[in-house]
């Protein structure tokens, strides 16, 4: 199972403001729709799921099969499953014969996947902005991962996209 983490972030490592606002440029959103639309399944945290649902994001990225990490018991729907751990998410996806998934969870979800060694690649769009407070790309915890730069490109005159492999 190949897991690719994809997120936009501020120059100082935040993926959203404290109020969940993601004030990204048009170019970042275009990059997001292009990349997310290539995947048949995504993994998100509960808060990210709620935000995406309210903004009709699932339709915009092609209604992928969605796995939501949540500590609360919730009822699955067609194309949607709730799990408690990264291991459960991987198990569900493998049982449904998926071979890859896009992880676009919040900082806690990202940290739980990197801690388990489940993230294979990371794609980051870096918006040239700085937030004083916000949601970190990876929540603090005990983990470490060495990365290898696969590619970098400018997606506009002011925005970089970095693509890393985690298992080197």
VMD Tcl script that draws the C-alpha trace (Angstrom):
set ca {
  {0.00 0.00 0.00}
  {1.51 3.30 -1.10}
  {0.49 6.35 0.94}
  {1.23 9.84 -0.38}
  {0.80 12.78 1.97}
  {-0.18 15.95 0.13}
  {-0.77 19.34 1.74}
  {-0.20 23.02 1.28}
  {1.61 24.79 4.06}
  {2.88 28.19 5.12}
  {6.58 28.91 5.09}
  {6.70 28.20 8.83}
  {5.02 24.79 8.59}
  {1.32 25.42 9.21}
  {-1.34 23.67 7.10}
  {-4.16 25.90 8.39}
  {-4.78 28.72 10.78}
  {-6.11 28.01 14.30}
  {-9.66 28.58 13.05}
  {-9.14 25.95 10.28}
  {-8.92 28.65 7.60}
  {-6.70 27.70 4.64}
  {-6.07 30.99 2.83}
  {-4.18 29.49 -0.10}
  {-3.74 31.07 -3.50}
  {-5.59 30.05 -6.65}
  {-2.47 28.19 -7.83}
  {-2.35 26.09 -4.65}
  {-6.02 25.13 -5.00}
  {-5.51 24.22 -8.66}
  {-2.56 22.02 -7.68}
  {-4.65 20.37 -4.96}
  {-7.55 19.55 -7.31}
  {-5.17 18.20 -9.94}
  {-3.28 15.91 -7.52}
  {-6.24 14.81 -5.39}
  {-8.27 14.04 -8.50}
  {-5.73 11.37 -9.52}
  {-6.47 9.22 -6.45}
  {-9.37 6.82 -6.05}
  {-9.14 6.91 -2.27}
  {-8.21 9.47 0.38}
  {-7.53 9.37 4.10}
  {-8.44 12.33 6.30}
  {-8.97 13.17 9.94}
  {-12.42 13.88 11.34}
  {-12.02 17.67 11.35}
  {-10.66 17.71 7.81}
  {-13.53 15.48 6.73}
  {-16.10 17.89 8.22}
  {-14.46 20.90 6.57}
  {-14.28 19.13 3.20}
  {-17.89 17.95 3.47}
  {-19.18 21.45 4.25}
  {-17.23 22.88 1.27}
  {-18.37 20.13 -1.17}
  {-14.70 19.22 -1.70}
  {-15.37 15.51 -2.27}
  {-17.33 16.19 -5.43}
  {-14.63 18.57 -6.68}
  {-11.99 15.81 -6.42}
  {-14.08 13.08 -7.98}
  {-15.81 11.53 -4.94}
  {-13.00 9.17 -3.92}
  {-13.51 6.35 -1.43}
  {-12.83 8.09 1.88}
  {-11.36 6.75 5.11}
  {-11.80 9.03 8.11}
  {-9.73 8.64 11.26}
  {-11.93 9.43 14.24}
  {-11.94 8.52 17.91}
  {-15.75 8.77 17.89}
  {-17.91 5.88 16.69}
  {-19.62 6.90 13.47}
  {-21.69 5.05 10.94}
  {-20.11 4.28 7.58}
  {-21.89 5.31 4.41}
  {-21.43 4.29 0.81}
  {-17.88 5.25 -0.17}
  {-17.05 6.32 3.38}
  {-15.55 4.41 6.31}
  {-14.57 5.55 9.81}
  {-11.60 3.97 11.59}
  {-9.66 4.68 14.77}
  {-6.04 4.02 13.74}
  {-3.73 4.23 10.73}
  {-3.40 0.42 10.82}
  {-7.18 0.06 10.53}
  {-7.18 2.49 7.60}
  {-4.54 0.47 5.77}
  {-6.40 -2.78 6.48}
  {-9.70 -1.39 5.12}
  {-8.02 -0.14 1.95}
  {-6.16 -3.40 1.34}
  {-9.39 -5.39 1.88}
  {-11.01 -3.23 -0.80}
  {-8.03 -3.91 -3.14}
  {-6.73 -0.34 -3.19}
  {-2.98 -0.12 -3.76}
  {-2.49 3.59 -3.08}
  {-4.14 6.41 -1.18}
  {-3.76 10.12 -0.70}
  {-3.41 11.30 2.89}
  {-4.69 14.83 3.43}
  {-5.29 14.67 7.14}
  {-4.52 17.28 9.72}
  {-1.37 17.43 11.85}
  {-2.43 14.70 14.30}
  {-3.36 12.27 11.53}
  {-0.17 13.05 9.61}
  {1.91 12.45 12.73}
  {0.16 9.15 13.44}
  {0.89 7.89 9.91}
  {4.55 9.01 9.88}
  {5.06 7.50 13.34}
  {3.83 4.11 12.04}
  {6.05 4.39 8.97}
  {3.05 4.37 6.61}
  {3.87 7.47 4.53}
  {5.83 6.65 1.38}
  {5.89 10.06 -0.30}
  {5.20 13.64 0.71}
  {4.15 16.41 -1.66}
  {4.12 19.92 -0.21}
  {2.97 23.10 -1.87}
  {4.62 25.98 -0.05}
  {2.68 29.21 0.06}
  {4.91 32.23 0.78}
  {3.03 33.31 3.88}
  {3.61 33.00 7.62}
  {0.95 32.36 10.28}
  {1.69 33.23 13.90}
  {-0.35 30.24 15.09}
  {-2.04 27.35 13.42}
  {-2.19 23.63 12.73}
  {1.26 22.15 12.18}
  {2.04 19.83 9.28}
  {2.96 17.16 11.86}
  {1.73 17.36 15.44}
  {4.50 16.95 18.05}
  {5.17 13.31 18.98}
  {8.05 10.85 19.02}
  {8.93 10.01 15.42}
  {11.69 10.64 12.94}
  {11.85 10.15 9.20}
  {14.64 10.85 6.74}
  {13.51 12.18 3.38}
  {14.92 12.14 -0.13}
  {13.98 14.93 -2.51}
  {12.50 13.41 -5.68}
  {11.49 16.61 -7.44}
  {10.84 20.27 -6.92}
  {9.11 22.71 -9.19}
  {7.65 26.16 -9.26}
  {3.88 26.02 -9.65}
  {3.81 29.81 -9.98}
  {6.35 32.60 -9.81}
  {6.01 32.58 -6.02}
  {5.04 29.02 -5.01}
  {7.18 25.89 -4.74}
  {6.12 22.27 -4.78}
  {8.44 19.78 -3.07}
  {8.13 16.03 -3.60}
  {9.93 13.67 -1.18}
  {10.33 9.94 -0.70}
  {10.29 8.92 2.96}
  {11.76 5.43 2.91}
  {15.39 5.88 1.97}
}
mol new
graphics top color blue
foreach p $ca { graphics top sphere $p radius 0.5 }
foreach p [lrange $ca 0 end-1] q [lrange $ca 1 end] { graphics top cylinder $p $q radius 0.2 }
display resetview
